[in-house]
Amino acid sequence: MRTAVVYITLAWITTACSISRPSSSEAAKSYTPASKELYNTIAHMDSVLFDAFNNRDLEKQKLLFAADLEFYHDEGGLTNYNQVIENTSRLFSQNNGLRRTLVPGSLQVYPIKDYGAIEIGTHRFCHQENGKDDCGTFKFVHIWQKRADGWKITRVISYDH
């Protein structure tokens, strides 16, 4: 009886492990934006935000965050606009060459009716440590609101650290 249970368990595990799941690249390939125009707009805003980040332009970054920003970080918790600006300023002062790149093919954009858009993606941050690149790849969600004064990020979720 015990042997039968072991064989059944092994058969179940083997079956479960062999079930075909789409890889992350296959999942990204199956994504089609609901609006190519919105996708292009948010992709552009993402590049504006992180060009400012990579160039240590805090003033430009401030313009892209809403005053009521909520930034959720799986390890750092919840921070608001002022805390994000203070943290970014401190980060920039370290002058360690920290750079962000968007992982190609990871960007997805979904409309939010009468509000703006959801941006989902994966990005990579690298900086120099002991003469070598130290990099990490993380997932993110940005909620963008279309306002009279332009697109603003109102919520950030940064996770999978």
GIWOTA-V880827 format. One record per residue. N is the residue number from 1. OMEGA is omega in whole degrees, 0 to 359 (none if undefined). Layout:
n: (N N)
omega: (OMEGA OMEGA)
This chain:
n: (1 2 3 4 5 6 7 8 9 10 11 12 13 14 15 16 17 18 19 20 21 22 23 24 25 26 27 28 29 30 31 32 33 34 35 36 37 38 39 40 41 42 43 44 45 46 47 48 49 50 51 52 53 54 55 56 57 58 59 60 61 62 63 64 65 66 67 68 69 70 71 72 73 74 75 76 77 78 79 80 81 82 83 84 85 86 87 88 89 90 91 92 93 94 95 96 97 98 99 100 101 102 103 104 105 106 107 108 109 110 111 112 113 114 115 116 117 118 119 120 121 122 123 124 125 126 127 128 129 130 131 132 133 134 135 136 137 138 139 140 141 142 143 144 145 146 147 148 149 150 151 152 153 154 155 156 157 158 159 160 161)
omega: (180 180 179 179 178 180 179 179 178 179 179 180 179 179 181 182 183 178 183 176 179 176 180 178 176 179 180 180 183 180 173 182 177 179 179 179 178 178 181 179 182 175 177 180 176 180 176 180 186 167 177 178 184 179 178 180 183 181 178 178 180 182 183 178 175 179 179 181 169 183 181 180 185 179 184 180 183 174 180 183 183 179 179 180 178 180 180 178 178 180 180 182 177 176 181 177 180 180 178 172 175 178 182 178 184 186 173 181 180 179 170 185 176 180 186 186 171 175 179 178 177 178 184 176 179 172 179 174 183 176 181 175 173 188 174 179 188 178 179 172 174 173 181 176 176 182 179 181 176 181 179 174 179 180 174 171 180 189 180 178 none)
